[in-house]
Amino acid sequence: MLRHLLVQASITAKGAVYPDGTGVSAMRDIKELIGVLMRVTNGGEVTEGEVLDLEFDADGELLTALNAAYITLLEFVHDRSARATDRALDHTQRAVLREKLSRIVALCDAVN
């Protein structure tokens, strides 16, 4: 099941098309993903539905970073029960997501 979700995530991320063509919608979607990452790295939780609702479009390194964060978020969601009983695992997974967030922010800053 997780493998299916990861493939679906990759297709969704690469297949997003915005009618305005300006990139404004794309940046808003990226900011939404950043918001979810910030919530999780600050100790919050996220549901599978919230992750699956995320969409984004980008090119190059930014797309790679977004896809990596998306997949890591899905893994985080699926490991919820394990994280509930293993504080070290929870801490480690949040640290990985913090690194993904930092990478995305750095790449977005480089574009602007």
C-alpha positions as a Markdown table, in Angstrom:
| # | Residue | x | y | z |
|---|---|---|---|---|
| 1 | Met | 0.0 | 0.0 | 0.0 |
| 2 | Leu | 2.8 | 2.5 | 0.9 |
| 3 | Arg | 4.5 | 1.8 | -2.4 |
| 4 | His | 1.2 | 2.6 | -4.2 |
| 5 | Leu | 1.0 | 5.9 | -2.3 |
| 6 | Leu | 4.5 | 6.8 | -3.1 |
| 7 | Val | 3.9 | 6.2 | -6.9 |
| 8 | Gln | 0.7 | 8.2 | -6.7 |
| 9 | Ala | 2.6 | 11.0 | -4.9 |
| 10 | Ser | 5.2 | 11.2 | -7.5 |
| 11 | Ile | 2.6 | 11.3 | -10.3 |
| 12 | Thr | 0.6 | 14.0 | -8.5 |
| 13 | Ala | 3.6 | 16.1 | -8.0 |
| 14 | Lys | 4.8 | 15.9 | -11.5 |
| 15 | Gly | 1.4 | 16.2 | -13.1 |
| 16 | Ala | 0.1 | 19.3 | -11.5 |
| 17 | Val | -1.0 | 21.9 | -14.1 |
| 18 | Tyr | -2.1 | 25.4 | -13.3 |
| 19 | Pro | -4.4 | 27.3 | -15.7 |
| 20 | Asp | -3.0 | 30.8 | -14.9 |
| 21 | Gly | 0.5 | 29.9 | -16.0 |
| 22 | Thr | 2.0 | 32.5 | -13.7 |
| 23 | Gly | 3.5 | 30.3 | -11.1 |
| 24 | Val | 1.5 | 32.0 | -8.3 |
| 25 | Ser | -0.6 | 28.8 | -7.8 |
| 26 | Ala | 2.5 | 26.7 | -7.8 |
| 27 | Met | 4.2 | 28.9 | -5.1 |
| 28 | Arg | 1.0 | 28.8 | -3.0 |
| 29 | Asp | 1.0 | 25.0 | -3.2 |
| 30 | Ile | 4.7 | 24.9 | -2.2 |
| 31 | Lys | 3.9 | 27.2 | 0.7 |
| 32 | Glu | 1.2 | 24.8 | 1.8 |
| 33 | Leu | 3.7 | 21.9 | 1.9 |
| 34 | Ile | 6.1 | 24.1 | 3.8 |
| 35 | Gly | 3.3 | 24.9 | 6.3 |
| 36 | Val | 2.6 | 21.2 | 6.9 |
| 37 | Leu | 6.4 | 20.5 | 7.3 |
| 38 | Met | 6.6 | 23.4 | 9.8 |
| 39 | Arg | 3.7 | 22.1 | 11.8 |
| 40 | Val | 5.2 | 18.6 | 12.0 |
| 41 | Thr | 8.7 | 19.8 | 12.8 |
| 42 | Asn | 7.2 | 21.8 | 15.7 |
| 43 | Gly | 5.7 | 18.7 | 17.2 |
| 44 | Gly | 2.4 | 18.5 | 15.4 |
| 45 | Glu | 0.8 | 15.7 | 13.5 |
| 46 | Val | -0.5 | 15.4 | 10.0 |
| 47 | Thr | -3.1 | 13.0 | 8.5 |
| 48 | Glu | -2.6 | 10.9 | 5.4 |
| 49 | Gly | -5.5 | 12.8 | 3.9 |
| 50 | Glu | -3.7 | 16.1 | 4.4 |
| 51 | Val | -0.6 | 14.8 | 2.8 |
| 52 | Leu | -2.4 | 13.2 | -0.2 |
| 53 | Asp | -4.2 | 16.6 | -0.7 |
| 54 | Leu | -0.9 | 18.4 | -1.2 |
| 55 | Glu | 0.0 | 19.2 | -4.8 |
| 56 | Phe | 3.0 | 21.1 | -6.2 |
| 57 | Asp | 4.8 | 21.7 | -9.4 |
| 58 | Ala | 8.5 | 22.7 | -9.8 |
| 59 | Asp | 11.5 | 21.9 | -11.8 |
| 60 | Gly | 15.0 | 20.5 | -11.1 |
| 61 | Glu | 16.4 | 20.4 | -7.6 |
| 62 | Leu | 13.3 | 21.9 | -6.1 |
| 63 | Leu | 11.0 | 19.2 | -7.5 |
| 64 | Thr | 13.4 | 16.6 | -6.2 |
| 65 | Ala | 13.4 | 18.2 | -2.8 |
| 66 | Leu | 9.6 | 18.5 | -2.8 |
| 67 | Asn | 9.1 | 14.9 | -3.8 |
| 68 | Ala | 11.6 | 13.8 | -1.1 |
| 69 | Ala | 9.7 | 15.8 | 1.6 |
| 70 | Tyr | 6.3 | 14.4 | 0.4 |
| 71 | Ile | 7.5 | 10.8 | 0.5 |
| 72 | Thr | 9.1 | 11.4 | 3.9 |
| 73 | Leu | 5.8 | 12.9 | 5.2 |
| 74 | Leu | 3.9 | 9.8 | 4.0 |
| 75 | Glu | 6.4 | 7.6 | 5.8 |
| 76 | Phe | 5.9 | 9.8 | 8.9 |
| 77 | Val | 2.2 | 9.3 | 8.8 |
| 78 | His | 2.4 | 5.6 | 8.3 |
| 79 | Asp | 4.8 | 5.2 | 11.2 |
| 80 | Arg | 2.5 | 7.0 | 13.6 |
| 81 | Ser | 1.9 | 4.1 | 15.9 |
| 82 | Ala | 5.6 | 3.2 | 16.0 |
| 83 | Arg | 6.5 | 6.8 | 16.8 |
| 84 | Ala | 3.9 | 6.9 | 19.6 |
| 85 | Thr | 5.8 | 4.2 | 21.5 |
| 86 | Asp | 9.4 | 5.1 | 20.4 |
| 87 | Arg | 10.4 | 8.7 | 21.2 |
| 88 | Ala | 13.7 | 8.3 | 19.5 |
| 89 | Leu | 12.1 | 7.3 | 16.2 |
| 90 | Asp | 9.7 | 10.2 | 16.5 |
| 91 | His | 12.6 | 12.6 | 17.1 |
| 92 | Thr | 14.6 | 11.1 | 14.2 |
| 93 | Gln | 11.8 | 11.4 | 11.7 |
| 94 | Arg | 11.0 | 15.0 | 12.7 |
| 95 | Ala | 14.7 | 15.8 | 12.4 |
| 96 | Val | 14.7 | 14.4 | 8.8 |
| 97 | Leu | 11.7 | 16.4 | 8.0 |
| 98 | Arg | 13.4 | 19.5 | 9.4 |
| 99 | Glu | 16.3 | 18.9 | 7.0 |
| 100 | Lys | 13.9 | 18.5 | 4.1 |
| 101 | Leu | 12.2 | 21.7 | 5.1 |
| 102 | Ser | 15.5 | 23.6 | 5.3 |
| 103 | Arg | 16.5 | 22.3 | 1.8 |
| 104 | Ile | 13.2 | 23.5 | 0.3 |
| 105 | Val | 13.4 | 26.9 | 1.9 |
| 106 | Ala | 17.0 | 27.3 | 0.6 |
| 107 | Leu | 16.0 | 26.3 | -2.9 |
| 108 | Cys | 13.0 | 28.7 | -2.9 |
| 109 | Asp | 15.2 | 31.5 | -1.6 |
| 110 | Ala | 17.7 | 30.9 | -4.4 |
| 111 | Val | 15.0 | 31.3 | -7.0 |
| 112 | Asn | 13.8 | 34.6 | -5.6 |
